[in-house]
């Protein structure tokens, strides 16, 4: 009895389809969403006449030369509220600098000056996403260093919210990790 032939083609055709599918999958896997575009100049108006129309039609289009990507930036001074899972909420000031460094001044003492100052780095991404890391000393009876890492989003040009983890490394050798939530309002 003769073998029934495939209707999908021979090995070469199947290999070509497999390569095409793999290439299509690869394109989908690496394609990233593009940032929103904002007009930087007035759109251009073009007047056209169609063969069936008796009056001119105006079509407004924006050329790619007059469009630029808008990228939200946290650069500036922010009033922040921080809530760690095992402490009451605290306030401070967070400075995002243009060179992607940051400074946190937190826990105002009785004299109004911050009890500790943290330093670190930040980066932003598509759609206002924000990632930042910093360290600060742990004041109090059990001293050490806190290593903080947060991911968040700029919810507007003057507000953000972020959450992450704080790993506390104590001078006595102990460690613990707690969750942290931070919200901010831009002040300058």
ChimeraX attribute file (.defattr): number of C-alpha atoms within 10 A of each C-alpha:
attribute: neighborCount
match mode: 1-to-1
recipient: residues
	/A:1	3
	/A:2	4
	/A:3	5
	/A:4	6
	/A:5	8
	/A:6	8
	/A:7	6
	/A:8	9
	/A:9	11
	/A:10	10
	/A:11	10
	/A:12	9
	/A:13	11
	/A:14	12
	/A:15	12
	/A:16	11
	/A:17	14
	/A:18	12
	/A:19	12
	/A:20	12
	/A:21	12
	/A:22	12
	/A:23	12
	/A:24	11
	/A:25	12
	/A:26	11
	/A:27	11
	/A:28	10
	/A:29	9
	/A:30	8
	/A:31	9
	/A:32	9
	/A:33	8
	/A:34	9
	/A:35	15
	/A:36	11
	/A:37	12
	/A:38	12
	/A:39	15
	/A:40	13
	/A:41	12
	/A:42	12
	/A:43	13
	/A:44	11
	/A:45	11
	/A:46	11
	/A:47	9
	/A:48	12
	/A:49	11
	/A:50	9
	/A:51	6
	/A:52	6
	/A:53	9
	/A:54	8
	/A:55	9
	/A:56	11
	/A:57	12
	/A:58	11
	/A:59	10
	/A:60	12
	/A:61	11
	/A:62	14
	/A:63	12
	/A:64	9
	/A:65	9
	/A:66	13
	/A:67	15
	/A:68	14
	/A:69	12
	/A:70	15
	/A:71	14
	/A:72	19
	/A:73	17
	/A:74	25
	/A:75	17
	/A:76	15
	/A:77	20
	/A:78	22
	/A:79	19
	/A:80	22
	/A:81	18
	/A:82	20
	/A:83	16
	/A:84	17
	/A:85	14
	/A:86	9
	/A:87	10
	/A:88	8
	/A:89	14
	/A:90	14
	/A:91	18
	/A:92	19
	/A:93	22
	/A:94	23
	/A:95	19
	/A:96	22
	/A:97	15
	/A:98	12
	/A:99	10
	/A:100	14
	/A:101	17
	/A:102	21
	/A:103	19
	/A:104	23
	/A:105	20
	/A:106	22
	/A:107	19
	/A:108	15
	/A:109	10
	/A:110	8
	/A:111	7
	/A:112	8
	/A:113	11
	/A:114	16
	/A:115	17
	/A:116	16
	/A:117	18
	/A:118	19
	/A:119	15
	/A:120	18
	/A:121	17
	/A:122	21
	/A:123	16
	/A:124	19
	/A:125	13
	/A:126	15
	/A:127	16
	/A:128	19
	/A:129	19
	/A:130	21
	/A:131	17
	/A:132	20
	/A:133	20
	/A:134	20
	/A:135	20
	/A:136	20
	/A:137	17
	/A:138	19
	/A:139	13
	/A:140	8
	/A:141	6
	/A:142	11
	/A:143	14
	/A:144	18
	/A:145	18
	/A:146	22
	/A:147	18
	/A:148	22
	/A:149	21
	/A:150	20
	/A:151	19
	/A:152	19
	/A:153	21
	/A:154	21
	/A:155	14
	/A:156	12
	/A:157	12
	/A:158	16
	/A:159	17
	/A:160	21
	/A:161	19
	/A:162	20
	/A:163	20
	/A:164	18
	/A:165	19
	/A:166	23
	/A:167	16
	/A:168	21
	/A:169	19
	/A:170	16
	/A:171	12
	/A:172	9
	/A:173	7
	/A:174	10
	/A:175	13
	/A:176	10
	/A:177	14
	/A:178	14
	/A:179	16
	/A:180	20
	/A:181	19
	/A:182	20
	/A:183	19
	/A:184	22
	/A:185	19
	/A:186	19
	/A:187	12
	/A:188	10
